[in-house]
Structure formats: structure tokens, C-alpha cells
Amino acid sequence: MFLGVVPILALVMIFAQLLHTLKIASVGYLITALVFMVFAVIFIYTYRYSFKFKEVFEGVKNDVKDEEVSTLAENMSALTNKSALWALGFLYIAGYFVIAGITLVMYPQEWQISNSFFHIFISGSIFVKWLFFVALSFALTGSFLMYLYFYWEGGKSGLSDEFKALVREKTLSVTKKGALLLPLTLLLHLVTLPGSAVTGMVFGLSGAALFIIFAVYHLLYDMIKNGNVTSSARVFMLIVVAVIALAVADQIKITQSTSKHSLQLAAAYDAALKAAGGEGAAAEVSGEAIFKAKCSACHKFDQKVVGPPYKETLPKYEGKINELVKYINAPVKVNPDYPPMPAQGLKPREARAVAEYIMTEYKK
Ligand code: HEC
């Protein structure tokens, strides 16, 4: 839930804003990924629980030797295997759609064509990036399990030597397979990237990650040759550092590819804001409402409050509405008997509306 569903949900929201108005299938891909990921989580859950029951039934089966119990045991075992397969399948598909959603953003030349949903199945750049992602996942998972079993808090205790050897062999082999595939897929991805997405920083970070992966090879080779797990912590840490470097590089690629679009969005936003608040666009402004909200605290028509009564000051503005508007917009000192009037921060349209309102009102 926390490493799969939540991040994809966050990605959907971020990309929906970042890619707003662009003709690109990314958000659609990510939503599809979310659906598959939810299914994957359900099957992982089933797997986990049926696994427990399977063990219980297997234990009982041998003691009781009852027909019903052994059928139950078989059913449980089948459920466990099936849910594991389904979970794995959904995870792979969800992963493919996530990678498609993210990768597409880095390849502006594919934005237009990506609108046919099937683009995802024929795009070489998406496939290469997905292979890279799977390789990275293998390396990270293998090394993490190695670290967990043999290093974390002195390693797991109470395991038989046979089981330890099995874990060692499996984790080493998974880490190795993933790490071996990394440089090739990373290079393929880099050479197909459009110029717009590549900066010196992207190359620097990718190069550093490659260098780290070669160091990992060295440690892995050493452990395989000597039949030990002494470098498990170092291998895991190095791979984590490589993942961080590659993630930052991806972040830069996305920022680069969408920089032009971000500017356009910002400009569109400014224009929309101007239209909403500026001349001619917004709803009616009411002079009376503005007077009540902004002027009536200091002004009455026939009585002195903080400011002078309008019946005294407005006659000189007869037929000079523009001057009145100007004064309301930017008051200047007039009468020494009063303090200066503070500017009210009205928009031009509002100043005109309130000027017209007080002018007609005072004549009544
Ligand atoms: C904080 C109090 C205050 C508010 C709010 C205020 N005024 Fe005034 N207004 C004054 C004072 C004080 C004067 C006298 C200033 C002077 O003579 O220098 C004044 C003067 C005026 C005058 C006379 C200007 C002249 O040439 O003699 C007009 C017209 C006026 N205000 C309109 C408005 C309008 C319209 C609003 C609302 C948008 C408003 N005022 C809000 C305090 C205020």
C-alpha cells in the first residue's frame, strides 16, 4: 500500500497538474497502473494469509489423515500458488504502466502519438526504461534481503545452515542478474533521450550510478567466489545510492522536458487571473456594495464622520466624474481640518462604480 498505491496516487495528482492541457497519455497510464496495483495488493494479501493457513493445514494433515483435511490442505496450497502468480502478474503490469507514464514525459516527440492507448505496447523507449526498472528492482530487492538476513542486527538467528545457504545463493543470484542488466539498459535509455531532456547533470549522475554499479560487481564477484556474505551491507548501501542518483537524474529529465510547458501554463494562469480581475471580464461590480463595505465607515452623506460629509465635498465634482474617480483611486490632501484619506486599494472599475453611486445618491 505505502510503496505502491500511495506513490502512484501522488504521481497521478502531480502529473495531472504538471501536464495540464498537454495531449499526452501519461495520466491515463498512471491511473491504469493504480487499478492494477490495487489488484496486486489484494492478491499479495491473499497470498500472505493463505500461506499461513497452508502451513497449519499441512501440519494437521499429517497427524489426522482425514480426507476432508487433506482436501482443504490441497485447496489452500493451490490458493497460495495462484495468488502469488496473480500478485506477481499484476505487479509487473502496474510497473509497466507506471514506467510508461513517467517515461513518456521525457520523450516530447512521442506525446502526440501516445494518444492512441496502444502506443504503450510499441514504444521502444518505454520498454527499455521498464527493463531498466525491473533490473534495478531485482538488484535492490536481492541486496536488501541479503542485508536483512545477514547483516541487520547481526543477521537472522535460528536459521539452519542449509536454509542460510539457500538464501545466500538466491539473493546473490537475483542481485547479480539485476545488476548485470543495468548498464546496458541505462545506456540504451540515455542514447535515445531527446536533447531537450539531457543536461550535464543528467550525464554526471548516470555516470556516477554506473561507476557505483561496477563497484557492486566487484563486491558481488568477491562474495560469490569466496562463498560468503561479508559485503552484503556495502552492496545494499551502494545500490541505494545508485537508485537515488538515478532518481534525481530522472527528475531533471522531467523538469527539462516540461519546462516550456510549465512556462506556458504560468502564462495562461496569469492571463486567466487578469481576465478574472481586470477590465471587462468579471461580474458586475456594485457601487452601493463597495460604498457599504469600504467607505461608509468614514463617510455619511449629510454628516461628518472621520471624513467630511459628501454633501459638502461632492458639489465641486459635479460633471467631473473622472476627477472624482482619480481622487478615490489616489486621495491627496485637501482639507486641513481632516486627516488625509487613506487609499482604498480599489480596482479602476470599482472606483468608477462607487464614484457614480455616491454622485447619484447625494443628489437625491
Ligand atoms: C479611513 C477613513 C476613510 C475611508 C475608509 C474613506 N475615506 Fe474618503 N475621506 C476620508 C477623509 C479623512 C477625507 C478628507 C481628506 C482631506 O480633506 O484631505 C476624505 C475625503 C473624501 C472625499 C472628498 C475629497 C475632496 O476632494 O474633498 C471623497 C469624495 C471621498 N473621501 C470618497 C471616499 C470613497 C468613495 C471611499 C470609499 C471607497 C472613501 N472615501 C473611504 C476618510 C476616509
Boltz pocket constraint, residues with backbone or C-beta under 6 A from the ligand:
constraints:
  - pocket:
      binder: B
      contacts: [[A, 290], [A, 291], [A, 294], [A, 295], [A, 296], [A, 297], [A, 298], [A, 299], [A, 306], [A, 307], [A, 308], [A, 313], [A, 327], [A, 328], [A, 332], [A, 333], [A, 334], [A, 335], [A, 336], [A, 338], [A, 339], [A, 340], [A, 341], [A, 342], [A, 344], [A, 346], [A, 354], [A, 355], [A, 358]]
      max_distance: 6.0
